[in-house]
Amino acid sequence: MPKSAHQTTHKARQHKPSHRLDRYDRQILEALQVDGSLTNQELAERVGLSASPCSRRVKALEEAGIISGRTTLLNQKALGLDLTVILQISMDRHTPERFENFESTVRGFPEVQYCYLVTGQDADYQLKVVVPDMDAYQQFLLGKITRIDGVSGVHSSFVMRKVIDSTAVPLNYLDSQQA
């Protein structure tokens, strides 16, 4: 594993929120994870605050990096993106340059919804790819993925059904971490 990936993993295990979260902060985070389009007034009413303190809390959560952004989730099926594929990618050499090249290349592929450097299996990377159909996947695989320098193997698993597909972060651990 490249040194930078190990350092990142090590830091993540030791990290605890530097911004102390009270029950209002947690309620704000829960509400925004469910509906990021809430207005400040709607959010304030939902968590039992007036608008001004609620706005200050949201701003503080953003400045602390706890809220990293807001987005709109799209229905991929409604857009004709019917095929979801999980790829296991193996690299020929485990060097920082190989990993950096692979990562910078796949960042430019709009079909890739996530890319993780992983351990514990025969693959180095796991990708989630969304495309319209098998023909589009074949073009993506042969025209993009297999042309990246260093890719030595690809295993594709086709998603039959989404059981859980969530962007929500579990907040139930916050109480025990901040005690």
Summary of the structure (lengths in Angstrom):
residues: 179
radius of gyration: 20.1
end to end distance: 34.1
largest distance: 57.3
contacts: 427
relative contact order: 0.15
helix: 41%
strand: 17%
